[in-house]
Amino acid sequence: MKPKQEHIKRLLLGIILGFMLLPLLQQYVPFAQLKPLSGDIQQKVKPQFTDTGWWSGSYQHAFDDWHNENFGFRSMAVRIHNQSGYWLLARAYANNVKIGKEGYLYETNYMEAYSGVDFIGEKKIRAQLEKAKAVQDKLAERDITLLLVFAPGKGSFFHEYLPEKYQQVVGPKNSDVYARLSKELQLNHIDAHSWFREMKPVSEYPLFPKCGIHWSRYGALLAADSITGKIGELRGTRVPGLVLRNIHFSNTLDDVDYDIGNGMNLLFGPQAPAMAYADFSFEDSVGKKRPKLLTIADSYFWTFPLYDIEGGSFERIDYLYYNQQYYPHCRGDGLLDSAEVDYRGEIFSHDVIMILCTDGNLPDFSWGFIDKAYDLVVLGKEQTLKKSSPVVKKMMDQIYASPGWIGLLKQKSGVSGIEVDSLVYADALVALKAGSRMSDPKSIYKRAAPEIRTVMERIVRDPGWYPLEIEKSRQMGISIDSLLYLDAQYVIGEEKKRKK
C-alpha cells in the first residue's frame, strides 16, 4: 500500500512541478499560440549584461522589469485577472475606462465633458478662439481655409447610461461655449456635437457603439461627407463627397466599434449589439476640385477611411496627431515630432487647415497649434526647427554616408548658397515623406494639382536640375515621379514664403 501511495505523491509532485515550469518553457520555447494583449503597450527591452550594471544593481532591476512583462503565459494571466474583476467587481482594468449602466463602456474624460467638471472657463475659450479668428482671416488672404470641427463624445451622446457619479451636470460645458463663441466670432466650424445629438432619435443606424469610444464606422462616414461638403461651401467650389450604399448590420464588429472592449483584455469580451457598415464610393470629380488638407486632430480622425478619402475627396491629407506626431499622407509611424515640423511650410502648402477635436479633449483644444499658427501666420515670427530626432538623424547619417547623394547636395549648395547641412536635413525629410507614401507612382502626376504639375514639368525641362533629380531618386530608392512631386511641393512652399 505504501509504495502505491508514494508513487501517487511523486506523480502529483511531478504534475505540480510541470505546471510550474510551463511558463518558463513557454517563455523560452513557445509552444502555445496566444492572442497578444491589446492597447498602447510599451514593450520593455531586455537589458544587456554588463559588469557595471551587475555590481550597481541596475541590471537586476531592468531584468525584473523586462521579465515581469515577458514571462510565459503572461497575456493569459492578465486576461484571467481582468476577467475576474469584470465578472466579480464590475470593474475594468484598463486605463481610464469605466463601466456604465447596462454594460456601456466609457473613458473618464468623456464623462467629465458631459458633467462639466472639466470646464476651463469662457475667458480662456474666447482668447483661444479670437486667435483662431485672426489666423482664419490671415489665411483667407492666401486662399487657405481654416475649419474647426467639434466632434461629439460618447459621454454626452449616451449620457443616460453613465454611472450615477457623472449623471449630474455641475456647470457649463466646454462644447457648448466653443460652439456658441465660434458662431459669434464667425469662425468656420461644424458643430458635429449638436448635430449627432439631433440625429440620435431619428437615425436608422447606430451613431456610437456600446463597447467603443469613438463615433461608429457609420457615424464617421457621415461626418467625413459633411466635412467635404462644408469645405466645398467655404471655398466656393465642389469637393467630391461620399456616396454610401449597401448599408447593413453585422455582429462581427471592427476595431473602431469595439476598441474599448478589446482594450479591456478579457477572456470573454462584453456583449455588444450589431453595428452598421456601408460600402462607399466618391462622387464624380468632373467639375469638382480635390483640395490639399492638413488636419490637426485627436484619434477620431483615424476612424475615417483616410486612404480612400485621399485621392477620392482630397488631393492629399497630412495629419498632425494631437499636434505631436506628423503623419504625411496619414501613413508611416509618426515620422516627426512637432518640434521637427516646418509649420509655416505645412500651413502654406495646403488649401485647408482643419482642427478636429472631440468634447473630451476640448480643455486642450488644438494642442498648441492655434498658438503656433498665430505666432507664425499673424505675428510673422520665425520657427526654430529641432533636428535631433533619431528617425531624422538616422536618415541624415545615411545621406552623409552616400558618396553620390552627398556629392549632389554639395553641388547644389555651391549653386544655391545654402549650407550643406540644411540641404541634408531637407532631403532627409523628403526621403521620410516619400517612404511613407504608398501611392502608385504612375498616378502621382495625373492626380497632382495644376500648380504642382507645372513645377514638375519645369524641373524635367531644366537640363541642370533634372539629372540631379534622377540621381537623387536612385540614391533614395524611390520613383522619380514621387521625388518630382515632393520637390515641386517644396519649391511652391518656398516661393509662397518669399512672397509673404
Secondary structure, 3 states (H helix, E strand, C coil): CHHHHHHHHHHHHHHHHHHHHHHHHHHHCCCCCCCCCCCCCCCCCCCCCCHHHHHHCHHHHHHHHHHHCCCCCHHHHHHHHHHHHHHHHCCCCCCCEEECHHHCEEEHHHHHHHHCCCCCCHHHHHHHHHHHHHHHHHHHCCCCEEEEEEECCHHHHCHHHCCHHHCCCCCCCHHHHHHHHHHHCCCCEEEHHHHHHHHCCCCCCCCCCCCCCCCCHHHHHHHHHHHHHHHHHHHCCCCCCEEEEEEEEECCCCCHHHHHHHHCCCCCCCCCCCEEEEEEEECCCCCCCCCEEEEEECHHHHHCCHHHHHHHCECEEEEEECCCEEEHHHCCCCCEEHHHCCHHHHHHCCCEEEEEEEHHHHHHHHHHHHHHHHHHHHCCCCCCCCCCCHHHHHHHHHHHCCHHHHHHHHHHHHHHCCCHHHHHHHHHHHHHHHHHCCCCHHHHHHHCCHHHHHHHHHHHHCCCCHHHHHHHHHHHCCCHHHHHHHHHHHHHHHHHHHHC
